[in-house]
């Protein structure tokens, strides 16, 4: 038996599945913001759990943010079969008698099934220990991959057409191939900056299932031949940072990052870096500068990071979700999915997993989240650099290339599209780093052009063209997108009082 | 700028803690941002005296240290005005009446309230950040008023 199997088996063996019935209290950022600890006490859940031999554990949000404050009762047997019941928006008192009936009902297999799969599988189900994560499948894919060759792994990623989840959709396999073709040492930079207003899926992933990212990192390091990894986490995402730090310590202590687990003497060193604000810090070359200790401004491209990245060395820069998604490709029927953060005018805002193969329509997603396509005047995609999807398009299937980083806001019937666009323009103006003139001056003038009563479309269009052609990075390059989209789809709102 | 030049007392024990923690960091330019975070964690902001120490220790020119420091919006070069509460005005919060909340509280005149960019808790809009940085979801004006009143007058 290889030392790798010894590590995984020891980890798994150290876990005994916990209690048969467990109540997972979804704390995380969503739970904390809704006082879940006080609420579970208040409604009597803790008390009834004690009386019914149900173990109480604290975990993260499961992506059903709308349900917060919430808790999930899970009953599991030795064969890892389970039934679940989620207590959403803990607003009713829970009685011991009812709880007993519920538990019995669940044991007969009438549990609540929410159809989660893939990336969100373990979200909100983990108790924070490495053993529990391994028990629920963490590191099993990397284990399988390490038994094969690097080229097989790359081929698999290529076959499933995995593309970057940060919004640019660059083919992941190609990026890895380009970097591995250059002489080492090479670096991996994980972009977990996620600073785009309206996007919160990476935070959820890192808070709730950090080992999935670490597993993706190990796969990348093995395939590309990388020993040094930087994870750049958004400065405000404290809970995600803490959860990830803990996971890295756990993985280190268990030997998962060392040569006993990884072949060919590979040893992976992971360093966490905390950002300090600035939408522009999500741009990959800005992250490189930030890590090096230089001013956080974009670099000229080319050279591309896969040729000259951190300290001039070949560097793979992947979004956190991309690396997490890599781990889902080794299942029997891997469902490459994209996480989206859906908020606004829907009954159940939260993190959703959208199939990447274009089988779900906009209307379908709205309905899934309890929204009403009929009373949703538009969906804003991708925040300050995004576009609007109008009702005429709701029956179209969702394409990966459209969703950007995955921030979706369903607008309400009384939303003023014009004010939304103006607010986004002002946001871009504030966040422009000032390094290049087209963006620094362009965002200022775009804001001014939109602030008059009747907007001059020609001037706006030619300004946006200059900005998108000449800006150093995508902040300026895409700052005009929501404006052009709103002008095209809602031409009448730009005349009359601003 | 005037605020920046205001002479400010730095507690000795905080300075000692900062210097001892700083000395554990590797003396390389790449640790500039982690050093700023360290200072902000200890002092609540990045005071000039800490900036000088960082420049010395990491052997980076002072001008470059300032250029980098001031480029990050979350790093503070002046101490925070205390007791402020913030109302998130991201798109989702705006749709749930954030601007209205800010206005109502501002009209009341007794509260220190400001608006703030997206706090990434869009599912629980409208969202506020309390005076110690805690996030609260689905806030209502009446709850907010009592919460703020309690925190802003409670200690006196």
Interface residues (C-beta under 8 A of the other chain):
Chain A: X29 X30 X32 X33 X34 X65 X66 X68 X194 X197 X198 X199 X200 X203 X234 X235 X236 X237 X273 X274 X275 X276 X277 X278 X290 X291 X292 X293 X294 X295 X296 X297 X341 X343 X344 X345 X349 X350 X380 X383 X409 X411 X412 X415 X419 X420 X423 X424 X427 X430 X431 X433
Chain B: X28 X29 X30 X31 X32 X33 X34 X36 X37 X58 X60 X67 X68 X71 X72 X73 X74 X75 X89 X90 X91 X92 X94 X95 X117 X118 X119 X120 X121 X122 X123 X124 X125 X127 X134 X135 X136 X137 X138
